[in-house]
Amino acid sequence: MNRARRRVGIALIVFGILTIVVSVVVVLEIANGPGAGPRSFAARRGYDQVKIDMQRSFPYGLLAGLAGLGLAMVGSRLAKSAEPSA
């Protein structure tokens, strides 16, 4: 029972950290815009375009990051409760 609880806790920690990293990358990709990037200086995105996309995507990224933090914290508590107490 304790080993299974510890494994689930570690899995939740890893999944939480992965969720945080993915949410940060998604927000940065949305701010970067569609495509692989500008081919020339004239094709680059303006400050206002980046700002608007960042302001639209940030709340979702924040919620996903906080959800990942919550998963990692729950996993930490679960893994810690599986350890034998001295």
N, C-alpha and C positions, 0 to 999 in steps of 0.2 A: 504493500500500500504506500509506504513512504517513498519507495523508488519511483513508483508511477506518479505520485504527486510532485516529486522533484522534477521528473522529466517534463511533465505538463507545465510546471513553473518556468523551466528553462525555455521551453518552446514558446511560451507566452512572451518572455523577455525578448527572445530573438524576433518574434513576429512584431512586437511593439517597436523595436528599434528599426526594423525593416519598414514599418509603416511610416515612421518619422522621416526616414531618408527618402522614401518614395514621394511623400507629400512635398518635401522641399524641392526635389527634382521636378515634380510636376508644376509647381508654382513658377520655378525658374524657366521651364520650357514654355509655359503660357506667356510669361513676360517677354521671352525671346521672340515669340511669334511663330507663324507657320513656316515650314521649310527648314533647310539646313543652315540658313543664315544668308545675309546679303552677298550678292555676287560683286557688287560695286558700291562705291560710296553713295551714289544716287539711289540705290535700292534699299538703303538702310531705313530702319523704322525711326520715326520721330520721337522726341521726348514725351509728348502728350499721348501717343499711341502706347508706349511702354507703361506710362503712369496709369492710364485707364485700365489696361489689361492687368496690371499688378494689383490695382485697387479692387478689381472684380474678383480676382482669383485668391487673394490673400485670406479672406475669411474662411473659405473652404479648406485651404491649406492649413490654416491655424487649427480648425476643428479636427482635421485628420491627424495633425501632429499631436494635439492634446489627447486624441483617442489612442494614438500609439504610446504616448507617455503613460496613460492609464493602464493599457495592457501590460506594459513593462513593469509598472508598480504592482499590479495584481500578481503577475508572474513572480516577482521578487518575494512578495509575501507568501505565496504558495510554496515556493522553493525553500524559503526560510522555515516555514512551519513544518516541513518534512524532515528537517534535520533533527537528530536526537538531542534532547535538552540535557545539559550537564547537571 
